[in-house]
Amino acid sequence: MSKKLNWIQDELHNLQKAGLYNRIRTISSAQGARLIVDGKSVLNFCSNNYLGLANHPQVVAAAAKAVETFGVGPAAVRTIAGTTDLHMQLEARLAKFKGVESAISFQSGFNANIATIPALVGKEDAIFSDELNHASIIDGCRLAGSRIVRYTHCNPNDLERAFQDEKEKYGRALVITDGVFSMDGDIAPLDEIYAVAKNHDAILMVDDAHGEGVLGKGGRGIVDHFGLHGKVDVEIGTLSKAFGVVGGVVAGNPLVVEWLEQRGRPFLFSSAMTAPDTAACLAALDILEASTELVDKLWDNTHYFKGELRNLGFDTGQSVTPITPIMLGEAPMAQQFSRELFENGVFAMALGFPTVPRGKARIRVMISAAHSRQDLDEGLQAFAFVGKKLGVIQ
Ligand SMILES: *Cc1c(COP(=O)(O)O)cnc(C)c1O
């Protein structure tokens, strides 16, 4: 027998020893404050379903109606088989929601990044990228083949330093940052980053995956949060987090959108979002535009839960958003914490390397408008119990 794949066994074994092996739990219920996980009813503190839209009756009804009209599959890529009017509507509505001229949808936020970055820059060019940017940005940068210049996390002075160091060595320049950083819950200083990018006539791109539906007026995102309308060239978004569905979006300058229709490889070579997904996103937009109630509830819940965690003595790191890390140090401790929480009826995953740096393992709690005050209190009780048991808090 050939041994050519034995190395995988060794690598998997190493991951298990280091506490870095992903064990994926099986869910058998709709998304919401509670889930049935591995056959057990638990409180859900894992999902990116910020506004509870993933199982909102109005969103579900819109998807069901679209299934009846359009069926389930898109049948081919849009450039070859045409596109539905639902997709056109969604793109126009997303652009309006974001306060930009134009938008284009993708199958996921990940695809939106790997489509956009190589379409904007190539081998002769330079990308200035925050050192903690999302994996899909990093992969997009690698695909572009550009020179990648990492700057210190959320540090506009270091971005300026990077431009000085690189002077004259590139054709075009692209500055990319996450809006909200998904592991720490901190917000990029986009106003200051804009100032540096403008100074060097660089294209500015922000990935607002965790900002949409969360930051800005009624969840309009990070550009609205900073009042930078018309100043950011490209906004990447996902429809899988606050929107509660699945899909990605690129919003901004109409030239960028037109170019992506011609040169965005996941647009050209992968089938589109399905019609039910698209209709569900349109319904989610209706809800967001009708009222700020869900976004307000998300923030109320966030302030309450984080305040109480800190009162208990937990370290929630740099977070200023609903993303709430509980810093635990080494990965095995974070995994044990997660297992004990599960025993106590709480589903909150441990994150370790390579999702976060080594030695910075954590439990990441995701707060949602779907949580009631009672849900949050029950969760806090479990955190207090496990925290004391494992000696993380007094
Ligand atoms: C989640 C996330 C993505 C990927 O979005 P999907 O729609 O799930 O593919 C991209 N960028 C950032 C910053 C994210 O947090």
Ligand as a Chemical Component Dictionary entry (heavy atoms), coordinates in Angstrom:
data_LIG
# 
_chem_comp.id                   LIG 
_chem_comp.type                 NON-POLYMER 
_chem_comp.pdbx_formal_charge   0 
_chem_comp.three_letter_code    LIG 
# 
loop_
_chem_comp_atom.comp_id 
_chem_comp_atom.atom_id 
_chem_comp_atom.alt_atom_id 
_chem_comp_atom.type_symbol 
_chem_comp_atom.charge 
_chem_comp_atom.model_Cartn_x 
_chem_comp_atom.model_Cartn_y 
_chem_comp_atom.model_Cartn_z 
_chem_comp_atom.pdbx_ordinal 
LIG C1 C1 C 0 -17.181 36.327 7.337 1  
LIG C2 C2 C 0 -16.264 37.187 6.605 2  
LIG C3 C3 C 0 -16.074 37.032 5.232 3  
LIG C4 C4 C 0 -16.674 35.883 4.480 4  
LIG O1 O1 O 0 -18.041 36.039 4.292 5  
LIG P1 P1 P 0 -18.898 34.808 3.729 6  
LIG O2 O2 O 0 -20.074 35.454 3.119 7  
LIG O3 O3 O 0 -19.207 33.937 4.885 8  
LIG O4 O4 O 0 -18.039 34.112 2.718 9  
LIG C5 C5 C 0 -15.254 37.921 4.565 10 
LIG N1 N1 N 0 -14.644 38.917 5.227 11 
LIG C6 C6 C 0 -14.786 39.089 6.545 12 
LIG C7 C7 C 0 -14.089 40.220 7.223 13 
LIG C8 C8 C 0 -15.586 38.236 7.276 14 
LIG O5 O5 O 0 -15.721 38.399 8.589 15 
# 
loop_
_chem_comp_bond.comp_id 
_chem_comp_bond.atom_id_1 
_chem_comp_bond.atom_id_2 
_chem_comp_bond.value_order 
_chem_comp_bond.pdbx_ordinal 
LIG C1 C2 SING 1  
LIG C2 C3 SING 2  
LIG C2 C8 DOUB 3  
LIG C3 C4 SING 4  
LIG C3 C5 DOUB 5  
LIG C4 O1 SING 6  
LIG O1 P1 SING 7  
LIG P1 O2 DOUB 8  
LIG P1 O3 SING 9  
LIG P1 O4 SING 10 
LIG C5 N1 SING 11 
LIG N1 C6 DOUB 12 
LIG C6 C7 SING 13 
LIG C6 C8 SING 14 
LIG C8 O5 SING 15 
# 
